[in-house]
């Protein structure tokens, strides 16, 4: 089961609302369960350099079935997944990618957010993901 375009738009709107509350400009990407881009939006004034980061955070979360924040401790030097970010055409393994699950708890996609400090990126992504459940 995959996220629909209507659901992806709702995720982006919820993420934008949180970004506005935090007074930050974000690039927001929603992918389906197979890591294919369903929707993307760059808020006015958001960094162009964060476009790729948002997309890669969403894809990383979908590919590894976990929030990117969970990957962070696993990719540090001497950790079990050190250097994995160099695989798959480049992964982003710091906070801002969050799984999207339906009401039954099935993963239907992921959201990736970039444009601020990772704490804000993660908070905005979480707010977007919660629009579905």
Long-range contacts (C-beta under 8 A, 24 or more apart in sequence): 1-33, 1-102, 1-106, 1-108, 2-32, 2-33, 2-34, 2-38, 2-108, 2-109, 3-30, 3-31, 3-32, 3-33, 3-38, 3-100, 3-108, 3-109, 3-132, 4-38, 5-38, 5-39, 7-100, 7-108, 7-109, 7-131, 7-132, 8-38, 8-39, 8-109, 9-39, 10-131, 10-132, 11-39, 11-100, 11-109, 11-111, 11-128, 11-129, 11-131, 11-132, 12-39, 12-41, 12-128, 13-131, 14-127, 14-128, 14-130, 14-131, 15-111, 15-113, 15-124, 15-125, 15-127, 15-128, 15-131, 16-41, 16-43, 17-127, 18-123, 18-124, 18-127, 18-128, 19-43, 19-113, 19-115, 19-120, 19-124, 22-116, 22-120, 22-123, 22-124, 24-115, 24-116, 24-120, 24-124, 25-115, 25-116, 26-50, 26-54, 26-113, 26-114, 26-115, 26-116, 26-121, 26-124, 27-51, 27-53, 27-54, 27-113, 27-114, 27-115, 28-54, 28-111, 28-112, 28-113, 28-124, 28-128, 29-54, 29-55, 29-57, 29-58, 29-111, 29-112, 29-113, 30-58, 30-100, 30-109, 30-110, 30-111, 30-112, 30-128, 31-55, 31-58, 31-59, 31-62, 31-109, 31-110, 31-111, 31-112, 32-62, 32-108, 32-109, 33-62, 33-107, 33-108, 33-109, 34-62, 35-59, 35-62, 35-63, 35-110, 38-109, 43-115, 46-115, 47-114, 47-115, 50-114, 50-115, 51-114, 53-92, 53-96, 53-112, 53-114, 54-96, 54-112, 54-113, 54-114, 54-115, 55-112, 56-90, 56-91, 56-92, 56-112, 57-92, 57-96, 57-97, 57-112, 57-113, 57-114, 57-121, 57-125, 58-97, 58-109, 58-110, 58-111, 58-112, 59-88, 59-91, 59-97, 59-110, 59-112, 60-88, 60-91, 60-92, 60-93, 60-97, 60-112, 61-97, 61-98, 61-99, 61-110, 61-111, 61-112, 62-99, 62-107, 62-109, 62-110, 63-88, 63-91, 65-99, 65-107, 66-99, 67-95, 67-97, 67-98, 67-99, 67-122, 67-125, 68-92, 68-93, 68-94, 68-95, 68-96, 68-97, 68-98, 68-112, 69-94, 69-95, 69-96, 69-97, 69-118, 69-122, 94-118, 95-119, 95-121, 95-122, 95-125, 96-121, 96-122, 96-124, 96-125, 97-125, 98-122, 98-125, 98-126, 98-128, 98-129, 99-129, 100-128, 100-129, 100-132, 101-129, 101-132, 101-133, 102-132, 102-133, 103-132, 103-133, 108-132
